[in-house]
Amino acid sequence: MADVAVIGLGPMGAALANALMAKGHATAVWNRTPDKARRFIERGAIGAGTVAEAIALAPVVIVCVPTYATTRELIDTPEARKALRGRVLVQLSTGTPVDANELATWAKDVCGSYLDGAIMAFPAEIGGPPTLILVSGQKHAWEASRPLLDAFGGNLKYLGEKPGAASAFDFALLVTGLGHMLGAAHAASICEAEGIDLQDFTSVASTRNRGQHILEAIMGGTYGNPGASIAVWQKGVQSIQRHARQTGMSTQVPDFISSLLAQAVTAGHGGEHIAALFKMLRKDDA
Ligand SMILES: NC(=O)c1ccc[n+]([C@@H]2O[C@H](COP(=O)([O-])OP(=O)(O)OC[C@H]3O[C@@H](n4cnc5c(N)ncnc54)[C@H](OP(=O)(O)O)[C@@H]3O)[C@@H](O)[C@H]2O)c1
């Protein structure tokens, strides 16, 4: 028997298996292309001929393949379902919160213990002290797998029993980062067009994190009496659009922001805090 089975040895699955082995956990491996598994077996991992065999070898089964659909292809066979009974299934492939909820429902009948995770790191960062891994799902599944998951990084966070929480945090963090990144790309175009050294800009930009006060306003429901209303922001963005046109740079980023702000003004939020965009972006029936 092994302590853990890893199914999928792509760049990420291989990093996970390496981290587990480095911590001395007996690891069983399976990969569609056997060559990748062979490299682990040569270093002491236990090889499995099939997915069901890998599952049967360990109490905790980690899956790391491209999608939830691939995961289901691999584990929703009569042999694998039989082997999963009594096992803890840990899904570390990327998917949506809806995917996670669906797989958790399926796993409830098949194995009883399900944990869903989102890896907020590149393969080379697995095992590092600051590496953030988000997990959610049944508490007993978390408790059973925690000693193994600790191998993946120093910033392992359990987000509670909702299976979709890890994926929801993943997407929320990604979209926050993408907002910053899009803004930063356009900011660099502004600096370039105006002959400003990006080093000078970054020394000022790094002191301003604007995302946090949006979240605080949403949490407090404090949309009234803003320092700058959506209508004021709209005028600011219109100036940025004009500047982009004047200098011949792409207007795509300010156009996108401007269209959201214009929609908010039309919907009657013009006098509110920019955090009120949340009221437009949330689910229709929320
Ligand atoms: N790489 C990253 O930076 C990163 C970061 C965070 C999260 N993730 C997530 O981690 C998961 C794995 O990512 P990855 O980087 O290892 O690369 P990947 O290309 O998503 O996955 C490669 C692995 O999936 C296997 N695979 C693909 N299709 C399959 C199928 N139909 N049946 C069986 N196995 C199949 C591959 O097997 P073969 O070797 O046979 O092709 C290989 O083991 C993904 O969900 C990804 O989003 C990755």
The ligand as a Tripos MOL2 file, in Angstrom:
@<TRIPOS>MOLECULE
LIG
   48    52     1     0     0
SMALL
NO_CHARGES

@<TRIPOS>ATOM
      1 N1          0.8140   24.1280  -14.9220 N.am      1 LIG1
      2 C1          0.4100   25.1090  -14.1410 C.2       1 LIG1
      3 O1          1.0560   26.1560  -14.0080 O.2       1 LIG1
      4 C2         -0.8530   24.9710  -13.3390 C.ar      1 LIG1
      5 C3         -1.1430   25.8760  -12.3000 C.ar      1 LIG1
      6 C4         -2.3020   25.7250  -11.5390 C.ar      1 LIG1
      7 C5         -3.1880   24.7160  -11.8500 C.ar      1 LIG1
      8 N2         -2.9030   23.8570  -12.8750 N.ar      1 LIG1
      9 C6         -3.8930   22.8250  -13.1990 C.3       1 LIG1
     10 O2         -3.3440   21.5360  -13.0040 O.3       1 LIG1
     11 C7         -3.9790   20.6370  -13.9310 C.3       1 LIG1
     12 C8         -2.8790   19.8600  -14.6620 C.3       1 LIG1
     13 O3         -2.0770   20.8000  -15.3510 O.3       1 LIG1
     14 P1         -0.6860   20.4420  -16.0170 P.3       1 LIG1
     15 O4          0.1150   21.6730  -15.9990 O.co2     1 LIG1
     16 O5         -0.1130   19.2100  -15.4100 O.co2     1 LIG1
     17 O6         -1.0050   20.1570  -17.5700 O.3       1 LIG1
     18 P2         -2.2680   19.5910  -18.3360 P.3       1 LIG1
     19 O7         -1.9130   19.6230  -19.7610 O.co2     1 LIG1
     20 O8         -3.5120   20.3090  -17.9290 O.co2     1 LIG1
     21 O9         -2.3830   18.0650  -17.8500 O.3       1 LIG1
     22 C9         -1.4810   17.1280  -18.3090 C.3       1 LIG1
     23 C10        -1.7920   15.7860  -17.7010 C.3       1 LIG1
     24 O10        -3.1320   15.3840  -18.0080 O.3       1 LIG1
     25 C11        -3.0650   14.1170  -18.6710 C.3       1 LIG1
     26 N3         -4.1890   13.9900  -19.6050 N.ar      1 LIG1
     27 C12        -4.6170   14.8890  -20.5000 C.ar      1 LIG1
     28 N4         -5.6990   14.4240  -21.1600 N.ar      1 LIG1
     29 C13        -5.9330   13.1820  -20.6710 C.ar      1 LIG1
     30 C14        -6.9120   12.1800  -20.9480 C.ar      1 LIG1
     31 N5         -7.8760   12.3630  -21.8510 N.pl3     1 LIG1
     32 N6         -6.8490   11.0310  -20.2490 N.ar      1 LIG1
     33 C15        -5.8730   10.8410  -19.3210 C.ar      1 LIG1
     34 N7         -4.9340   11.7450  -19.0010 N.ar      1 LIG1
     35 C16        -4.9670   12.9060  -19.6700 C.ar      1 LIG1
     36 C17        -1.7300   14.1130  -19.3530 C.3       1 LIG1
     37 O11        -1.3590   12.7980  -19.6800 O.3       1 LIG1
     38 P3         -0.2390   12.5130  -20.7790 P.3       1 LIG1
     39 O12         1.0670   12.6970  -20.0800 O.co2     1 LIG1
     40 O13        -0.5160   11.1380  -21.2170 O.co2     1 LIG1
     41 O14        -0.4540   13.5180  -21.8870 O.co2     1 LIG1
     42 C18        -0.8870   14.7100  -18.2500 C.3       1 LIG1
     43 O15        -0.6660   13.7920  -17.2020 O.3       1 LIG1
     44 C19        -4.8360   21.4850  -14.8800 C.3       1 LIG1
     45 O16        -6.1850   21.4310  -14.4900 O.3       1 LIG1
     46 C20        -4.2710   22.8710  -14.6830 C.3       1 LIG1
     47 O17        -5.2160   23.9030  -14.9390 O.3       1 LIG1
     48 C21        -1.7560   23.9460  -13.6140 C.ar      1 LIG1
@<TRIPOS>BOND
     1     1     2 1
     2     2     3 2
     3     2     4 1
     4     4     5 ar
     5     4    48 ar
     6     5     6 ar
     7     6     7 ar
     8     7     8 ar
     9     8     9 1
    10     8    48 ar
    11     9    10 1
    12     9    46 1
    13    10    11 1
    14    11    12 1
    15    11    44 1
    16    12    13 1
    17    13    14 1
    18    14    15 2
    19    14    16 1
    20    14    17 1
    21    17    18 1
    22    18    19 2
    23    18    20 1
    24    18    21 1
    25    21    22 1
    26    22    23 1
    27    23    24 1
    28    23    42 1
    29    24    25 1
    30    25    26 1
    31    25    36 1
    32    26    27 ar
    33    26    35 ar
    34    27    28 ar
    35    28    29 ar
    36    29    30 ar
    37    29    35 ar
    38    30    31 1
    39    30    32 ar
    40    32    33 ar
    41    33    34 ar
    42    34    35 ar
    43    36    37 1
    44    36    42 1
    45    37    38 1
    46    38    39 2
    47    38    40 1
    48    38    41 1
    49    42    43 1
    50    44    45 1
    51    44    46 1
    52    46    47 1
@<TRIPOS>SUBSTRUCTURE
     1 LIG1         1 GROUP 0 **** ****
